Amino acid sequence: MSAVLSEILRSGFMIDSSLRRRTHLVQSFSVVFLYWFYVFSEFIYEICFGSYFI
């Protein structure tokens, strides 16, 4: 009985750690995506509206 319980706990911990790793990956990817979106929007803004302020 204790072997079954430890197996259930171990599989739950493995699922939890993989989910946590995936969430961390998604968070870091979203931060990078937001940063590049900001840089790209600044670049597009310079191309479209930069010549008007010269």
N, C-alpha and C positions, 0 to 999 in steps of 0.2 A: 504494500500500500504506500509506503513512504517512497519507494522507487518511482511509482506512477506520479505521485505528487511532485517529486523533484523534477521529473521529466516535464510535467506540465509547467512548472515554474520556469524551467530553463528555456522551453520553447517560447513562453510568453516574454521572457526577457530578451530573447533573440529577436522576436518580432518587434518589441519595443525599441531595441537599439537600432534595428534597420529602419524603422519608421523615423526615429529621431535623426538618423544620418541623412535620410532622404529629405526631411524637413529642413535640415541645415543646408543641404545642397540647394534646395529650392529658394531658401532665404538669400544665400549668397548670389545665386543666379539672378534673382529679382533685383538685388542691389546693383549688380553689374549692369543689368538691363536698364534700370532707371538712370544710372550714370551715363550710359551711352546714349540713351534717349535725350537726356539733357544736353549733352555735347552736340548731338546731331541737330537738335532743334535750334541751338545757338548758331550752328553752322548755317542752317537753312535761313535763319533770320538775318544773318550777315549777308548772305547771297541775295536775298529778296529785298531787304530794306537798307542795306549798308550803303548803297550808292546814293540814296536820297539825302543822307546826312552829310555828304561831302561838300 
